[in-house]
Structure formats: structure tokens, C-alpha cells
Amino acid sequence: MNSPVIDLVAVDDAATRAAARDLIAEYLHWIASSAAANYGLSFDVDAMVRSDLDDRAKFYPPSGRFYVIRQSGTYFGVGCLKRLAPTVAEVQRMYVQPHVRGVGAGRRLMQQLLADARDIGYEVVRLESLKFLSAAHTLYKSVGFVETTPYAKNSMKQFQPAETMNMYHSSAVFMEMRL
């Protein structure tokens, strides 16, 4: 018996925007709770969600990409590509709901974001992830990411108070891949 097809759908209408908003909020609330418990960090989830959905220059074409993952009419994952510099992009908000992990949706989404990065003309793709997300790090390494030092313009810089940035850096893994 065949499994239902997993679709990557560009966020570009009311339904996909609503799905993306819900998934990003779910992901960020989970991350915020874990970051507070594990590292004593806090950040404004609502501001991050608003920025993700409302800033058309952030994840949307021509310089970015914004997808939700759908199977059998149900949205269960999200992922984005953002421009950091003319030749550098960042993957953000990679999230697949726990009950659907292990079916290859995260890998498929990552491969699509990397293909998009190549098509746009990026030469380097970066990402950051809290240390407790080791399963995600395994995926990232399997497609070619390697650990690197914290980089300028990382996604948390505008949402993390300056006095806690060193604590944030010590709780996160920074990675990059040359395309």
C-alpha cells in the first residue's frame, strides 16, 4: 500500500499563511519553553511570528522561500529560507510536528530549500539551532552542514536581549554549508 503523498506548498494565500502561522507559533512556543527550562533564555514569540508572516522581504521570493508541508489535506510542517547577504542565506523555522517525524518530510523540505538556494544564486547556507535539538542536527549534517562559529545577522539577534546573547550563543549550534 502506498503512503499518501507529501506536498511542499509555497506560503502564498490565506490558507497557507494561516497554516504557517499556526505551525511557527507551535514550534516557537515549544522552543521558548525548552530554552527557558534548559538555558534560562526567553524571547518574544508573538513578535517573531508577526515578523515571519508580515515581513514580505524575509522569507518570500525573490530572495527567500517559505513552505508548509501537507499530507492528505493536513499541514504538519514548515520551513523557510532567508537572505542574509547577496551570496548567503539562512534556513529558519524548520519544524515537523512530532507525530509525523520519521517519514522523510523534513529531509525533503531541507533538500528543496537547498535547491532553491542554489537556484537563487546563494553560495553559502547557514542555520542555527538550540543544542537540545540533536535529531535536527543529525539531519543537517547528513545533507552537508558542518558546525561553525556564531555568525553575524543570526536570526535571534533581533529577538534576544543584547545582555543574553553570549548565553544564547553557548546554548546554540551554528552550522553552514557551501553550495
Buried (B, 14 or more C-beta within 10 A) or exposed (E): EEEEEBBBBEBEEEEBBBBBBBBBBEBBEBBBEBBEEEBEBEBBBEEBBEBBBEEEEBBBEEBBBBBBBBBEEEBBBBBBBBBBEEEBBBBBBBBBBEEBBEBEBBEBBBEBBBEBBEEBEBBBBBBBBBEBBEEBBEBBEEEBBEEBEBBEEBBBEEBBEEEBBEBBBEBBBBBBBEB
